[in-house]
């Protein structure tokens, strides 16, 4: 079974902004403190390229960030397209019954009657609810993350049980 990842993506650097090393970041995290002054993120999923937030401010649905380690526009341009990560262990706990996407990715989904639907490969966020994408022996299955559909989630065992719903999980 797939284990939880060591790193979680919290943002992606879209481009340099201005001439003083500021970057425009597309946030991928609901944790508002990820880009506050003093916060530490990593360019790439290793500890080899740490970045410390000097300052940040919201801008057009993104966050403009200045990192201590990025001195000018040229250095900011070199970061274009980089994903920003934090250690998975730094994610705050959620209330019972709620899960971080990185906890669900890789969990094996089966129906109540034991039919495998495959591992969760992706989480789609919609206005109404999240949708879990599982890919298994019958192809891709879209599973609404609703209490009427999801029977149980066992993060420790990396398993999810869902109800068989005609047209949704039935072959």
Secondary structure, DSSP 4 states (H G I P E B T S, - for coil): -PPPPSEEEEEEEEEEETTTTEEEEEE--S-GGGGSTT-EEEESSSTTSEEEEEEEEEETTEEEEEETT--SHHHHHHTTT-EEEEEGGGSPP--TT---HHHHTTPEEEETT--EEEEEEEEEE-SS-EEEEEEETTEEEEEE--TTTEEEEETTTTEEEE---TTTT--
